[in-house]
Amino acid sequence: MLRALYTAATGMQAQQVNIDTIANNIANVNTTGFKQGRAEFQDLLYQNLRPAGTASSASTEYPVGLQLGLGTRAVATDRMFRQGDFRQTGNALDLVIEGKGFFQVRLPSGELAYTRDGSFHLNAEGGVVTAEGNPLEPQITIPADAQEIVIGSDGTVSVTQSGQANAQQVGTIQIAGFQNPAGLSAIGGNLLTPTAASGTATTATPGENGVGRLNQGFLEQSNVSVVEEMVNMIVAQRAYEVNSRAVRVADDMLSQINNLAR
Amino acid sequence: MGDSFIDTYSALDARLKLLDAYANNLANANTTGFKRDFGHIFQNEIGFEAGTQIDISPGDLSSTGNELDAAINGPGFFVLDTPEGPRYTRAGNFALSSSGDLVTKDGMKVLSTSDSPINIGEGKVEIHDGGVVTVNGNEVTSLKVVTFNDATKLQKEGVSRFAWNGSPNGVQAVSDPSVRGGYLERSNVSAIDEMVHLMTAYREFEACQRALKTLMSDMNSKLVQELGKLS
């Protein structure tokens, strides 16, 4: 009897996880390079009260059994790496990766982190950094007297300095690819770090070895679709509702059993 | 105590089991590839009993656009290599392992038509009709899809997996399965139907409870009368 109460409770918990994920998606609908999350569920264990095929008499057997499930659980929050829409900004240090791969940035701790957010800036020393000030890896420094910055689709960064006619190459942006990008762990600030499941990063020149090409002057918008999230939210809310209803029915039945002996 | 008492009690107990089954269906209303259990009640020599059977009717397919999602549009199950042997699933929300194999969300390898794990490596993965897997446009392998000659011999193991209890001959590979990449099969639980089943079981339970109460008060008063006669 108590099974139904706990089973329905697992359903309610799972829908809470679902709503949490949807809320985070909606909150990040305007976050550059954000990738939509999706909560995934699996059914829990089953109690085999009477397996199918057990004998119902010496010569006959039950054709079907009695298997009672114990509910559901959230097994993963998956990240959907669908390409987001491109938005033209005209800013020379705004980059999108057209295809797979991540920009590599160096954290203050010295570790590497990965991001799809290509809105870069210059720091006081002329280094190319993220909005939070983490430098791009390998580091690229733009001379103070640079008039124009051009970044090619293969990642070559060249600048035209004042008084010079020809552009000069100052570095190359590398793109990191992962065997299993869904296994990366988000640490906030649009950054991802590798885990045992993601595998190690392999860096490549943009456009080679399966990683995407670069586009200058564009930003990748969040790939969250508000309409889809709203529909998911309605489904999750209704699922929550029916599970809470099942809790009430189970509770009612318990109280009726209590009423048997009066 | 007469037969009617045991009949009524077992009928009440059977409804409690049905409630458990329907609560589990409702809890999994959003579980990818979930198959609901339908409950039924039958009479045996001593009273009533509840039984469950897996309803393998298809769930709705919904488009996700995720390249590693696959759904079977029609009969059949994907085949997984687990430590306990082959297992079967309709949940096609696959992922890649750190070594580049196609796996389920709990890390079980998905098998190809040649019964080997599917190694993707790096590149753009696409799953086409017929279960064909391509990486960067080149055909790598095909997903194995099987059907069973007797669905009642399937047993649920949780974590979206099914085990086969019949003879090995009962498993047949589907030669040209209708597999859709970028789609997932939703749970085949309909919240409305499930609520109707739940409420029906509840009202039947209520009726049994009333009958049981009447029987008990009947018995009690008889007991008092008979005992009164003895003294």
Boltz contact constraints between the chains, C-beta under 6 A:
constraints:
  - contact:
      token1: [A, 1]
      token2: [B, 16]
      max_distance: 6.0
  - contact:
      token1: [A, 3]
      token2: [B, 20]
      max_distance: 6.0
  - contact:
      token1: [A, 4]
      token2: [B, 19]
      max_distance: 6.0
  - contact:
      token1: [A, 4]
      token2: [B, 20]
      max_distance: 6.0
  - contact:
      token1: [A, 4]
      token2: [B, 23]
      max_distance: 6.0
  - contact:
      token1: [A, 7]
      token2: [B, 23]
      max_distance: 6.0
  - contact:
      token1: [A, 7]
      token2: [B, 24]
      max_distance: 6.0
  - contact:
      token1: [A, 7]
      token2: [B, 27]
      max_distance: 6.0
  - contact:
      token1: [A, 8]
      token2: [B, 23]
      max_distance: 6.0
  - contact:
      token1: [A, 10]
      token2: [B, 27]
      max_distance: 6.0
  - contact:
      token1: [A, 11]
      token2: [B, 26]
      max_distance: 6.0
  - contact:
      token1: [A, 11]
      token2: [B, 27]
      max_distance: 6.0
  - contact:
      token1: [A, 40]
      token2: [B, 93]
      max_distance: 6.0
  - contact:
      token1: [A, 40]
      token2: [B, 105]
      max_distance: 6.0
  - contact:
      token1: [A, 41]
      token2: [B, 30]
      max_distance: 6.0
  - contact:
      token1: [A, 41]
      token2: [B, 31]
      max_distance: 6.0
  - contact:
      token1: [A, 42]
      token2: [B, 159]
      max_distance: 6.0
  - contact:
      token1: [A, 42]
      token2: [B, 160]
      max_distance: 6.0
  - contact:
      token1: [A, 43]
      token2: [B, 28]
      max_distance: 6.0
  - contact:
      token1: [A, 43]
      token2: [B, 31]
      max_distance: 6.0
  - contact:
      token1: [A, 43]
      token2: [B, 34]
      max_distance: 6.0
  - contact:
      token1: [A, 43]
      token2: [B, 158]
      max_distance: 6.0
  - contact:
      token1: [A, 44]
      token2: [B, 158]
      max_distance: 6.0
  - contact:
      token1: [A, 45]
      token2: [B, 158]
      max_distance: 6.0
  - contact:
      token1: [A, 46]
      token2: [B, 156]
      max_distance: 6.0
  - contact:
      token1: [A, 46]
      token2: [B, 158]
      max_distance: 6.0
  - contact:
      token1: [A, 64]
      token2: [B, 51]
      max_distance: 6.0
  - contact:
      token1: [A, 64]
      token2: [B, 53]
      max_distance: 6.0
  - contact:
      token1: [A, 64]
      token2: [B, 152]
      max_distance: 6.0
  - contact:
      token1: [A, 66]
      token2: [B, 50]
      max_distance: 6.0
  - contact:
      token1: [A, 66]
      token2: [B, 51]
      max_distance: 6.0
  - contact:
      token1: [A, 66]
      token2: [B, 52]
      max_distance: 6.0
  - contact:
      token1: [A, 67]
      token2: [B, 52]
      max_distance: 6.0
  - contact:
      token1: [A, 67]
      token2: [B, 156]
      max_distance: 6.0
  - contact:
      token1: [A, 68]
      token2: [B, 20]
      max_distance: 6.0
  - contact:
      token1: [A, 68]
      token2: [B, 21]
      max_distance: 6.0
  - contact:
      token1: [A, 69]
      token2: [B, 24]
      max_distance: 6.0
  - contact:
      token1: [A, 71]
      token2: [B, 27]
      max_distance: 6.0
  - contact:
      token1: [A, 72]
      token2: [B, 27]
      max_distance: 6.0
  - contact:
      token1: [A, 72]
      token2: [B, 28]
      max_distance: 6.0
  - contact:
      token1: [A, 72]
      token2: [B, 31]
      max_distance: 6.0
  - contact:
      token1: [A, 75]
      token2: [B, 105]
      max_distance: 6.0
  - contact:
      token1: [A, 76]
      token2: [B, 105]
      max_distance: 6.0
  - contact:
      token1: [A, 80]
      token2: [B, 66]
      max_distance: 6.0
  - contact:
      token1: [A, 82]
      token2: [B, 65]
      max_distance: 6.0
  - contact:
      token1: [A, 177]
      token2: [B, 122]
      max_distance: 6.0
  - contact:
      token1: [A, 179]
      token2: [B, 98]
      max_distance: 6.0
  - contact:
      token1: [A, 179]
      token2: [B, 100]
      max_distance: 6.0
  - contact:
      token1: [A, 180]
      token2: [B, 96]
      max_distance: 6.0
  - contact:
      token1: [A, 180]
      token2: [B, 98]
      max_distance: 6.0
  - contact:
      token1: [A, 182]
      token2: [B, 95]
      max_distance: 6.0
  - contact:
      token1: [A, 197]
      token2: [B, 98]
      max_distance: 6.0
  - contact:
      token1: [A, 199]
      token2: [B, 98]
      max_distance: 6.0
  - contact:
      token1: [A, 210]
      token2: [B, 122]
      max_distance: 6.0
  - contact:
      token1: [A, 210]
      token2: [B, 123]
      max_distance: 6.0
  - contact:
      token1: [A, 239]
      token2: [B, 29]
      max_distance: 6.0
  - contact:
      token1: [A, 239]
      token2: [B, 30]
      max_distance: 6.0
  - contact:
      token1: [A, 242]
      token2: [B, 26]
      max_distance: 6.0
  - contact:
      token1: [A, 242]
      token2: [B, 191]
      max_distance: 6.0
  - contact:
      token1: [A, 243]
      token2: [B, 26]
      max_distance: 6.0
  - contact:
      token1: [A, 246]
      token2: [B, 23]
      max_distance: 6.0
  - contact:
      token1: [A, 246]
      token2: [B, 26]
      max_distance: 6.0
  - contact:
      token1: [A, 249]
      token2: [B, 198]
      max_distance: 6.0
  - contact:
      token1: [A, 249]
      token2: [B, 202]
      max_distance: 6.0
  - contact:
      token1: [A, 253]
      token2: [B, 205]
      max_distance: 6.0
  - contact:
      token1: [A, 256]
      token2: [B, 209]
      max_distance: 6.0
  - contact:
      token1: [A, 260]
      token2: [B, 213]
      max_distance: 6.0
